Amino acid sequence: MAKKDNEKKDKTISGPVRGDFVAPPEIADGDERSDALPAQEEFWRPPTRFGSVPVEKEPLGWDRRKGFRKLFPQVMLPFQVVERVQFGHSSLAPNRLFWGDNLHVMRQLPSESIDLIYIDPPFFSGRNYNVIFGDQNELRSFSDIWEGGMPGYLIWLNARLYEMKRLLKKTGSIYVHCDHHASHYIKVEMDKIFGYGSLRNEIIWCYRQGGRSNVEFPKKHDVLLWYSKGSNWKFNADAIRVPYEGTGGFQTSGKGVTNKATGTTYLPNPLGKVPEDWWDIPALPPMSSERIGYPTQKPQALMERIIKVASEQGSVVADFFTGGGTTVAVAQRLGRRWIACDQSRVAVAITADRLTRQVEEKTGKMFPVPDFTIEHWGVYEARRLADAPPEQFRAFVLRSFGAVFEEREEGIHGYKGAIPVLVGEPDQKKAVTAADVQTFANAMRKTLRYKQDNLRDGIILAWAFRPDAVEAAERLRRLEQTDLNFIRLDMIRIDSARFREHVTALSTDNADYENFLTFVQPPRVEVGYKRIAPRTYKFDVSETAVLNTGAKIINVQWDFDYDKRFSSTQGYSFVRGSKKEPELQAQYEFPAVGKIRIACKVQDDIGGEGLWTAEIEVR
């Protein structure tokens, strides 16, 4: 039963992506919400013969008035576009790769804009198994997931599944990858969110690799729960057919099978059969060429089957636990649009690198590939923000502060409620001066609110304030005792705790937002190198200076043939030592002598990333 998607417009991929931030769309409530829980009273009706038996009809963590926003309050912050990786087709809207908490990223994407979602979230099998990259954001989040046991895990996941349902088009599907630890619990919760009867298949992915046991049957499968958004869904049967071999009746001889009761003969499809709901697809062996270095990587063959059967060329595929980027790498190769997100900065770096390398290796063999943007939510690159044009910088700062970018009066950049706001210069070295304070005060006095409503408070947001600016603000305030011409100015540093008070105030016992709305600095990458054999060099980044307080190097990537776009040399994207620590040294044999430009990227565990490039003479 192949269902067709008649959607006319790709709402997720399009939108503002140029500049240093993307303002999130406003999501309006309609009469029919795409995120409403299904009405299924009959299914959950308790039997009358048992009297009053309590039945939990709603997903764990759901509040009837506030939904999941009671436990996880809404945080609306801008997306910072830190890079646009270009492939020469800039007329196409770019795909999007996000670094940030996927719950809050999803909340700022438009409803019914995605055709297919595949997720491989952390399994409920122990934090050591799930912590792959070691970023502090990753460690912090995984600590939260298991607080309280299985219910805590399900509440954490339910809030995200609820947003995924909203994002799916009416013809959309979601595949949730899990294992025996939690699959049955997740199914119960998804029945409540998507509706009993929306489960299309429970798929068993079988594999033979892995450990053995003499005390129990070895566990050699994972579970894929496939749910559809509505009663119509895509199922491109011909795209995933396999040979009939071993089915005991449907052979490719063409003779078919005859139903003796009706006399009807069923001929085999020349393309093969639709696979059953158990998939015998090998897991990746340790030395597979697909491997990029981390243990839970899934095979491309698995993702290829899901993407082919549930989407078409041009469809939007999303993975909000992207890890090493297998889902979107396959989606890109198959001509799909994509969205990816991960809370690990290293995961985002590896995914970006993998996607770039795939295009460069397939040049001339792929369809025109759209650019993709790398966008940050909640943790921002201070240096890149400081390099933004003044108008973009002001808009970003005001949006982050919960203010409105509105230059109604000259000298005023926006408003926080009724309070006028001035934003300082992007350059972190240019502190606010006494002249800036006086100019802002004069602009405030010209406003109608100052004249009519006696509103005399103002806010200045800046990286820094000179002492004469602080003194000028104090003089204005002292006039309150003797002169009605006084002005009260609040001077707030952009990188201070006060700047993000409106975010941290949303924290509850269940949501810690202390680390949202922070700024990071890139490591100052220093690379030493020496020739150790003909065309063979040893490189060392141990002298790199990490500038974020309390941070350490978490990953190093090498590109030994750098040409404007960074794409790591095979095997040099995610390299770990015997104790799983990042390797700070690399050895490489160049294929030829001559001048070669090389590059090195370094990420720290707070989220800073630095790039070093140089041209060396290979001898």
C-alpha positions in Angstrom: 0.0 0.0 0.0 2.0 2.9 -1.2 0.8 6.3 0.1 1.6 9.5 -1.7 2.5 12.8 -0.1 0.7 15.8 -1.6 2.5 18.4 0.5 3.2 21.4 -1.6 5.9 23.2 0.4 8.9 22.2 2.4 8.4 24.3 5.5 11.4 23.2 7.6 14.3 23.6 5.2 13.2 27.0 3.9 13.4 30.2 6.0 16.1 32.7 7.1 19.5 31.1 7.2 21.8 33.9 6.2 23.6 35.9 8.8 24.5 35.0 12.4 21.1 34.0 13.8 17.8 32.6 12.8 14.8 33.8 14.7 12.5 30.9 15.7 9.0 31.0 14.1 6.0 31.7 16.2 3.8 28.7 16.5 0.1 29.6 16.7 -2.6 27.5 18.3 -5.2 26.4 15.8 -8.5 24.7 16.2 -6.9 21.4 15.2 -3.4 21.1 16.7 -1.0 18.6 15.1 0.5 18.0 18.5 -2.8 17.1 20.3 -3.0 13.8 22.1 -5.2 11.3 20.3 -8.8 10.7 21.6 -9.0 7.0 22.5 -11.3 6.8 25.4 -12.7 3.5 24.3 -9.3 1.8 24.2 -8.5 3.0 27.8 -12.0 2.5 29.3 -11.7 0.4 32.5 -14.0 -2.6 32.8 -17.2 -1.8 34.8 -17.2 -5.3 36.4 -14.0 -4.4 38.2 -15.3 -1.2 39.6 -13.2 1.9 39.8 -9.8 0.8 38.5 -7.3 3.7 37.8 -6.0 3.6 34.2 -3.1 5.9 33.1 -4.4 7.1 29.7 -1.8 9.9 29.2 2.0 9.6 28.6 4.3 9.8 31.6 5.1 13.4 32.4 2.0 14.9 30.7 0.2 17.7 32.4 -3.4 18.3 31.3 -3.0 22.1 31.4 0.7 22.6 30.3 1.6 19.4 28.6 5.3 18.6 28.8 6.1 22.3 29.3 5.3 22.0 33.0 8.4 19.8 33.5 10.4 21.2 30.6 9.5 24.9 30.2 9.7 26.6 26.8 13.0 28.5 26.0 12.9 30.6 22.9 16.4 31.4 21.9 17.8 32.2 18.4 19.8 29.9 16.2 23.3 31.1 15.5 24.5 30.1 12.0 28.2 29.5 12.6 29.0 28.1 9.2 27.5 27.4 5.8 29.2 24.6 4.0 28.9 25.3 0.3 28.8 22.8 -2.6 28.2 25.3 -5.5 24.4 25.1 -5.5 23.6 28.2 -3.3 20.2 28.7 -5.1 18.9 25.6 -3.2 17.7 26.1 0.4 20.4 24.6 2.7 19.9 21.5 4.9 20.3 22.2 8.6 22.6 20.7 11.2 22.0 21.8 14.8 24.1 21.7 17.9 21.9 22.0 21.0 19.2 20.3 23.2 17.0 18.6 20.7 13.8 19.3 22.7 14.2 23.0 22.4 15.5 22.9 18.8 12.4 20.9 17.8 10.1 23.3 19.6 11.3 26.1 17.3 10.7 24.2 14.0 7.4 24.5 12.2 4.7 21.9 12.5 4.0 19.3 9.8 7.3 19.9 8.0 9.1 16.6 8.1 8.3 13.4 6.1 10.4 10.9 8.1 12.0 10.8 11.5 14.5 8.2 12.5 16.0 8.3 16.0 18.5 6.1 17.8 18.2 7.7 21.3 20.2 6.5 24.3 19.3 3.0 25.2 18.2 2.3 28.8 21.2 0.0 29.2 23.6 2.1 31.3 25.3 5.5 30.9 28.7 4.0 30.1 27.2 2.4 27.0 25.6 5.7 25.8 28.3 8.3 26.5 30.2 8.3 23.2 31.8 11.6 22.8 32.4 12.8 26.4 31.2 16.4 26.0 30.0 18.0 29.2 26.6 18.6 27.7 26.3 14.9 26.8 27.4 13.8 30.3 25.0 16.2 32.0 22.1 15.2 29.9 22.7 11.5 30.3 22.9 11.9 34.1 19.4 13.4 34.0 18.0 10.6 31.8 18.5 7.9 34.4 17.6 9.9 37.4 14.5 8.0 38.8 15.0 4.8 36.8 12.7 3.9 33.9 10.0 6.5 34.6 12.6 9.3 34.4 13.9 7.9 31.1 10.4 7.7 29.6 9.4 11.2 30.7 12.6 12.5 29.1 11.9 10.6 25.9 8.1 11.3 25.8 8.6 15.1 25.8 10.7 14.6 22.6 8.4 12.1 20.9 5.6 14.6 21.5 7.4 17.3 19.5 8.4 14.8 16.8 4.7 14.0 16.3 4.0 17.7 15.8 6.8 18.0 13.3 5.7 15.1 11.1 3.5 15.7 8.1 0.2 14.0 8.1 1.7 11.3 5.8 4.9 11.1 7.9 6.4 8.2 9.8 8.8 7.8 12.7 11.1 4.9 13.4 12.4 4.6 17.0 15.5 2.4 17.5 15.7 0.7 20.9 16.6 -2.6 22.5 15.1 -5.1 24.9 15.7 -3.0 27.9 13.0 -0.4 27.1 11.2 -1.3 23.8 8.0 -2.5 25.5 7.8 0.5 27.8 8.4 2.9 24.9 5.7 1.2 22.8 3.1 1.8 25.6 4.1 5.5 25.7 4.0 5.9 21.9 0.5 4.3 21.8 -0.6 7.1 24.1 1.2 9.9 22.1 0.5 8.6 18.5 -2.6 6.6 19.2 -3.2 2.9 19.6 -3.4 1.5 16.1 -0.7 3.9 14.7 1.9 1.2 15.2 2.6 0.0 11.7 5.3 -2.5 12.6 7.6 -3.7 15.4 10.7 -4.6 13.4 13.4 -6.9 14.7 16.8 -6.1 13.4 18.8 -9.3 13.6 22.6 -9.5 13.5 25.2 -12.2 14.3 28.1 -10.1 15.5 28.8 -9.6 19.2 29.4 -11.6 22.4 28.4 -15.1 23.3 26.9 -16.6 26.4 26.8 -20.0 28.2 24.1 -19.0 30.7 21.4 -17.4 28.5 20.5 -17.0 24.8 22.9 -14.4 23.4 21.1 -11.1 22.6 21.4 -10.5 18.9 18.7 -8.1 17.9 17.5 -4.5 18.3 13.9 -3.2 18.0 12.5 -0.6 15.6 9.1 0.8 16.4 7.5 2.2 13.3 4.5 4.6 13.9 2.7 6.6 11.3 1.3 10.1 12.0 -2.1 9.4 10.3 -4.0 6.9 8.3 -2.1 7.6 5.1 1.6 6.9 5.0 4.4 6.3 2.6 5.4 2.7 1.9 7.5 2.4 -1.3 7.4 -1.4 -1.5 9.2 -1.6 -4.8 12.2 0.4 -3.4 13.1 -2.2 -0.8 12.2 -5.6 -2.3 14.5 -8.6 -1.8 14.8 -12.0 -3.5 12.2 -14.7 -2.7 14.8 -17.3 -1.8 13.9 -19.5 1.1 10.2 -18.6 1.3 9.1 -22.1 0.5 6.6 -21.3 -2.3 7.2 -18.0 -4.1 10.1 -18.9 -6.3 11.4 -16.7 -9.2 10.6 -19.4 -11.8 7.5 -17.6 -12.8 5.1 -20.5 -12.1 3.7 -18.8 -9.0 1.4 -20.3 -6.4 -2.3 -21.4 -7.1 -5.0 -21.1 -4.5 -6.9 -24.4 -4.8 -10.1 -22.9 -3.4 -10.4 -20.0 -5.9 -8.1 -21.2 -8.7 -6.2 -17.9 -8.6 -2.6 -18.0 -9.4 -0.2 -15.6 -7.7 2.9 -14.8 -9.7 6.0 -13.6 -8.0 6.9 -9.9 -8.4 9.9 -9.7 -10.7 11.5 -7.3 -8.2 11.2 -9.7 -5.3 9.3 -9.7 -2.1 8.7 -7.1 0.6 11.0 -8.0 3.5 9.3 -9.4 6.6 9.3 -7.6 9.9 12.7 -9.2 10.9 15.7 -7.8 9.1 18.8 -9.8 8.8 21.3 -7.0 8.2 24.8 -7.4 9.4 26.1 -5.0 12.1 29.3 -3.2 11.2 32.4 -5.4 11.8 35.3 -3.7 13.6 37.3 -3.1 10.5 34.5 -2.0 8.2 35.3 0.9 5.9 32.0 2.5 7.0 33.3 2.9 10.6 34.3 6.4 11.8 35.3 5.4 15.3 32.5 5.1 17.8 30.9 1.8 19.0 27.2 2.3 18.5 27.4 3.3 14.8 24.6 1.7 12.7 25.1 0.2 9.2 24.2 2.3 6.2 22.2 -0.7 4.8 19.8 -0.4 7.7 19.2 3.3 7.2 18.9 2.9 3.4 16.0 0.5 3.8 14.1 2.8 6.1 14.7 6.0 4.1 13.9 4.3 0.7 10.6 2.8 2.0 9.3 5.8 4.0 10.4 8.8 1.8 11.0 9.9 -1.7 13.5 12.1 -3.4 13.1 15.6 -2.1 11.4 14.4 1.1 12.6 15.8 4.4 14.4 13.3 6.7 15.3 14.2 10.2 17.5 12.6 12.9 17.5 14.4 16.3 20.1 12.1 17.8 22.4 12.2 14.9 25.6 10.8 16.5 28.1 10.2 13.7 25.6 11.3 11.0 24.8 7.9 9.3 21.1 8.8 8.8 21.7 12.1 7.1 24.7 10.8 5.1 22.4 8.2 3.6 19.6 10.6 3.1 21.9 13.0 1.3 23.2 10.3 -1.0 19.6 9.2 -1.8 18.5 12.7 -2.8 16.5 13.6 0.4 16.6 16.9 2.2 17.6 16.5 5.8 17.7 18.0 9.3 20.0 16.7 12.0 20.6 17.6 15.7 22.9 16.5 18.5 23.8 17.8 22.0 27.4 16.8 21.5 29.6 19.4 19.7 31.9 16.6 18.6 29.0 14.7 17.1 28.1 17.8 15.1 31.7 18.2 13.9 32.0 14.6 12.9 28.6 14.7 11.0 29.6 17.9 9.2 32.9 16.5 8.2 31.3 13.2 7.0 28.8 15.0 4.9 31.4 17.2 3.3 33.7 14.3 2.6 30.9 12.3 1.0 30.2 15.1 -1.5 33.8 15.6 -2.3 34.3 11.8 -2.9 31.2 11.6 -5.0 31.8 14.8 -7.1 30.2 14.3 -10.5 28.3 11.2 -9.3 25.6 12.8 -7.2 22.7 15.0 -7.9 23.2 18.8 -7.1 23.7 18.7 -3.4 22.4 21.7 -1.4 24.6 23.5 1.0 24.1 22.9 4.7 24.3 25.2 7.7 25.7 24.5 11.1 23.5 26.2 13.7 23.9 26.5 17.4 21.2 26.8 20.0 21.8 27.8 23.6 25.6 27.8 23.5 27.1 30.4 21.2 30.4 31.2 19.7 31.3 34.6 21.1 34.1 35.4 18.6 31.8 34.7 15.6 29.0 36.8 17.2 31.5 39.6 17.7 32.4 39.5 14.0 28.7 39.9 12.9 27.5 43.1 11.3 26.0 45.5 14.0 22.4 45.0 13.0 22.6 41.3 13.1 24.5 41.4 16.4 21.8 43.7 18.0 19.0 41.5 16.8 20.7 38.4 18.2 21.4 39.9 21.6 17.9 41.3 22.0 16.3 38.0 21.0 18.6 36.2 23.4 17.7 38.6 26.2 13.9 38.1 25.6 13.6 41.6 24.1 12.1 42.8 20.8 14.4 44.2 18.1 12.6 47.4 17.3 14.3 50.7 16.3 11.3 53.0 16.6 13.3 55.9 18.0 16.8 56.8 17.0 19.4 55.7 19.6 17.1 52.9 20.9 17.6 49.3 19.5 14.7 47.5 21.1 12.4 47.0 24.1 12.1 44.6 26.9 8.4 45.0 27.6 8.0 48.8 27.9 11.7 49.3 28.8 14.0 50.7 26.0 17.2 48.7 25.4 20.5 49.8 23.9 23.0 47.2 22.6 26.7 48.0 22.5 29.2 47.2 19.8 29.8 43.7 18.4 33.6 44.1 19.0 34.4 42.7 22.4 37.2 45.3 22.8 34.9 48.3 22.4 33.3 48.9 25.8 30.3 51.2 26.3 31.5 54.8 27.1 30.0 57.7 29.0 29.1 59.3 25.7 27.1 56.2 24.8 25.3 56.4 28.1 24.4 60.1 27.6 23.2 59.5 24.0 20.9 56.7 25.2 19.5 58.8 28.0 18.7 61.6 25.6 17.0 59.2 23.2 14.9 57.9 26.1 13.8 61.4 27.1 12.4 61.9 23.5 10.1 59.0 23.7 6.4 59.3 24.4 6.6 56.8 27.2 9.1 59.0 29.0 7.0 62.1 28.5 3.5 60.7 29.1 3.9 57.6 31.2 6.9 58.7 33.3 8.8 55.5 32.3 12.4 56.3 33.1 14.1 52.9 33.2 16.5 51.7 30.5 18.8 48.8 29.9 22.2 48.7 28.2 23.5 45.3 27.0 27.2 45.1 26.1 30.3 42.9 26.4 31.9 45.5 28.7 31.4 49.0 30.3 34.2 51.6 30.8 34.4 53.1 34.3 33.3 56.5 33.0 30.2 54.8 31.6 29.3 53.4 35.0 29.9 56.8 36.6 27.7 58.5 34.0 24.9 56.1 34.7 25.2 56.7 38.4 25.0 60.5 37.9 21.8 60.1 36.0 20.3 58.0 38.8 21.3 60.5 41.5 19.2 63.1 39.8 16.1 61.2 41.1 16.5 62.9 44.4 16.6 66.5 43.1 15.6 66.6 39.4 12.7 65.0 37.4 15.2 64.6 34.5 16.6 61.5 36.1 17.2 58.1 34.2 17.7 54.7 35.8 19.9 52.5 33.7 20.6 48.9 34.2 24.0 47.9 32.7 24.2 44.2 31.9 27.1 42.3 30.4 26.1 39.9 27.7 28.2 37.0 29.1 26.9 37.4 32.6 24.4 35.4 34.7 22.1 38.4 34.8 21.8 38.4 31.0 20.3 34.9 31.1 18.2 35.3 34.2 15.0 35.0 32.1 16.1 31.6 31.1 17.4 30.2 34.4 14.2 31.5 36.1 12.4 28.8 34.1 14.3 26.0 35.8 12.3 23.5 37.8 13.1 20.5 39.8 13.0 18.5 36.5 14.7 20.9 34.2 18.1 22.5 34.7 18.6 25.4 32.3 21.7 26.8 34.0 23.9 26.1 31.0 21.6 27.6 28.3 22.5 30.9 26.9 26.3 30.8 27.4 29.1 31.9 25.2 32.2 29.9 24.3 35.6 30.8 22.9 37.5 28.7 20.3 40.7 26.9 21.4 43.9 28.6 20.1 45.2 25.7 18.0 49.0 25.3 17.9 50.4 22.5 15.7 54.0 21.3 15.7 55.2 18.9 13.1 58.4 17.1 11.9 59.5 14.8 9.1 60.2 11.3 10.3 60.6 9.5 6.9 60.2 10.3 3.2 56.8 11.9 2.7 55.9 10.9 6.3 55.3 13.5 9.0 54.3 13.5 12.7 51.9 16.2 13.9 51.3 17.3 17.5 48.6 19.6 19.0 49.4 19.2 22.6 50.5 22.9 22.8 47.0 24.1 21.9 45.5 26.5 24.5 41.9 25.9 25.6 40.3 29.2 26.4 37.1 28.1 28.1 37.3 27.8 31.9 37.4 24.2 33.0 37.5 22.8 29.5 39.8 20.2 28.0 40.5 18.9 24.4 37.9 16.3 23.5 38.5 15.6 19.8 41.1 16.4 17.1 40.4 16.2 13.3 43.0 16.3 10.5 42.6 17.2 6.8 45.9 16.5 5.0 44.6 17.9 1.7 42.8 21.1 2.8 41.0 23.2 0.1 38.8 25.8 1.7 36.3 23.2 2.9 37.3 21.0 5.8 36.9 17.3 5.2 39.0 15.1 7.3 41.3 12.5 5.9 39.9 9.0 6.2 40.6 7.7 9.7 41.4 11.1 11.2 38.0 12.4 12.3 37.4 10.6 15.6 40.6 9.0 16.9 40.9 7.5 20.4 43.7 6.0 22.4 43.7 2.9 24.5 41.9 4.7 27.3 39.4 6.3 25.0 41.1 9.7 25.3 41.6 11.8 22.2 44.8 11.4 20.4 46.8 14.7 20.3 49.4 13.3 17.8 48.9 12.0 14.3 51.2 10.5 11.8 50.6 10.6 8.1 52.3 9.6 4.9 51.5 12.0 2.0 51.0 10.4 -1.4 53.3 12.9 -3.2 55.9 15.5 -2.5 55.5 19.3 -2.9 53.6 22.1 -1.2 50.5 20.8 0.6 48.0 22.8 2.6 46.8 21.0 5.7 44.2 21.8 8.4 43.5 20.7 12.0 40.2 21.2 13.9 40.2 20.9 17.7 37.0 20.7 19.9 36.9 21.1 23.7 34.3 19.5 25.9 32.5 22.8 26.6 31.8 23.4 22.9 34.6 25.5 21.6 36.1 24.6 18.2 39.3 26.1 16.7 40.8 25.7 13.2 44.5 25.8 12.2 45.8 25.8 8.6 49.2 25.9 7.1 51.1 25.1 3.9 54.0 22.7 4.3 56.7 21.5 1.9 56.5 17.7 1.8 59.8 16.1 1.0 
